[in-house]
Amino acid sequence: MFQTMIDRLSNWSHFDPYWFEQKQKLDRAEAEANIKRLGDAITNRNAQTERRRDNSRVAETKRSKGQDLSALKTAFQKMFGSDLTPQARGKLFERFLQELFSRQSIKMGDPFNINGEQIDGSFKFEGENYIVEAKWQDPSTSTGELYKFAYKVDGKMHGRGVFISVNGFSNQSIEAVVHGKHIQTILIDGEDLSHVLDDRISLETMLDYKIRAAQTRGEIYVCAIRQVSKV
């Protein structure tokens, strides 16, 4: 009720000629100035209220995101335990990546098999579709593994791929895949994932930097935090 009355007063435009002109008991210029000050005060108050609400929403979003990342980081660290078989760890890693991408607002599809080819997932980013290979191996990913994935990517229309290997990639395997080839794949390792889990960089920003590095410099294995090649 009070708010309605204030809003009406701040938009008041009728000045009774009897009081303002005939009797000259009231000054119209002064009344208009007072109404303007009231309107300005209401505008400022509403702006402050909206800023407080925005700040509250941002804080809640950060709190929720922090909780999500903390839970995912714990799940990621548990996968380093020695009590898991390679197959069990691989399945957990696939589910972890799906959850991580989802929490970062990038939907990754389920693994699928087509004509004997195992695809660990796929996602759409900035209008382009990417297929995913996820590996959790003790040594750095071999040249053979990268070659096999490059073949999978090359067999798709306008194919693009993201190879994720927790333990990284050897320089030799990267050179062998990149040298003289049409670049269609970017590489992500455990360090990159840790940066996202520590909220040092978003998955979207990391992907954007890696894609631009591949497109503009021909570098498929880079650190988005330090903005340097890992080779």
N, C-alpha and C positions, 0 to 999 in steps of 0.2 A: 504493500500500500504506500509506504513512505517513498520507495524507489519510483513508483509510478508518478507520485506527486512531484518529485524532484525532476524527473524526465520531462513532465509537462511544463514545469516552470522554465526549464532551460531552453525550451522551444517556444516560449510564449511570444506571440506576435500581435496580440490585440491590445491596443491602448485606448481606453474609453475617452472619446473627445470631451465628455462632460468634465472629467477630472483633470485631464492633461491640457485642454485648450480653453474651455469656457471658464472654469473655476481657477485654472492654473495652480492647482494645489500640488500637482506632481510634475516632475521634470522628465520629459520623455528621453532625452539624451542620457540622463543619469540612470533611468530605468533600463535602457538598452545596454548601457555599459555594465550594469550589475548582472543582467541576464547573460551577457557574454562571459563575464568572469565565472559565473556559475557553470556555464557550458564548458568552459576551458577546464575548470576544476573537475567536472565529471569525466571529461575526456582523459585527463591525466590519471584520475583514480582508476578508470577502467583499463587504461594501458598498464598501470602498475599491477593490477589484479591479474591481467592476462600474462604478464611477464612472470609473476609468481607461479601461475599455473603451468606455464611452459617449463620453467625451471624445475618444478616438481615432477612433471612428466619426464623430462630429460634425466633427472636423478633416478627415477624409478626404472627407466629403461636401462641406464648404466648398471644399476643394482642387479636387475634381472639378468642382463648380459654377463655381468661378473660372476653370478652364480652359475649360469650355464657353462661359461668357459672353465670355471673351477672344477665342475663335475666332469667335463670332457677331459681336462688336463689330468685328473686323477685316473680316469679310464685309460688314457694314453700311457701313463706311467706304469699302470698295472700290467700292460701288455709286454713290458720288458722282463717280466718274471720268468724264471727258468722252468716253472711247472707247467707251461703250456706247450703243446705239440705245435710244430710249424703249421699244420693245417688249421688247428683251432685258433692260433694267433692270426693267421691270414683272414679267417672269417670274421673275427672280432675287429680286425683292422678295417675291413670293408664296411662293417656296420658303423664303426667309429667315424669314418670319412663321410658316410651318408648323413650322420647326425651333425657333424661339424659343418658341412656345406649347408644343411637345412637351417641350422641356427644362424648362419651368416646370410640367410635369405637367397641361397642358390640351391635349387632342388636337384639332387643327383638321383638318377634312376637306378633301379635295382640291377644287379648283375644279370647277364643273359648270355646265352650261347646261340651262335648262328653259324651254320655250316661247319661245325666243329671248332669255331673260334670262340674262346671265352672272353667276354667283355666284362670288366669288373664294375662298370657303371658308365653313365653319360650325363652331361648337363649342358644347359644352354647359357651362354654368357655373351652379352652385347650382340645378340642376334646370330651368333655362331654356335654350332653344336660341336661338342668335344666328347670323345670317348676316353675312358680312364683305365689305366693299368695301375694296380696297387700291389706293391711288393714289400714284404718284410723278410729280408734275407740277411744272413750274418755278414757276408762280404758286400762290397759295393756292387751295384748291378752290373752284370757283364755285358760285353758287346753283343753277344747273342740275344739276350733278353731285349735289348733296345732295338736290334734289327727286327726281331719278330714283331714287336709292337709297331715299329715304323711300317712294316708290311700290312698290318691290320689297318692302320690309319690310311695308308695309300689306297687301299681297296674301297674306301668310302667316298661318296660324292663330296667334293670340296672338304676332304677329310682333315680334321684337326684332332690332336691328342694331347693328353696330360699324363705323363708317367710319374707316379709317386712312389719313391723308394725311401724308406726310413733311413737306411744306412748310406744313402748317397750314390754317386756314380763315379766311375773311374775316368780320368782324363782321356785314356785311350779309347774307351767306349764312346765317349762324346765326340771325339775327333773323327772316329770312324763313321759315325752316323751323320755328322754335319758336313764333312768334307765333300764338296761337289754335289751335294744333295739339295732338293727342294725342301726347305724347312717347314714341317707341319706339326712339330711336337715341342712342348715345353716341359721342363723337369722341375719336380718339387721333392725336397728331401725332409728328413726329420727336423732339421734346424728351422726350415721354413714353417713347418707345422707348429713348432714350439713358439715361434714369434707370434703366430695368430692366437695360440692358446694363452700366451702371456699378455694379449691385448696390445702388443706393440704395433700391430698393423692388422687391418681387416683382410679377410680372404679376398674380397673384391679388389682392394688396392694392390695386393700382392699379385693377383692374376693379371691385372691391368699392366703392372710394370713388367712382369715377365713376358707378356705377349708383345708389348712395345719393344722390348729389348730384342726379341726374336725377329720381329718385323723390320726394325730399323738398323740393328747392328749384327744380326745373324747369330746372336748369343742365346742359347737355349737353357743355360744353367747359370742363373744369376741370383744374387741376394738382393731382395727388394728393400731391405733395411739399409744396408751399406751401399746399395746401388753399384755393385761391382760384379764382375764375372767370377764364378767359383772355379773356373778351369785354370 
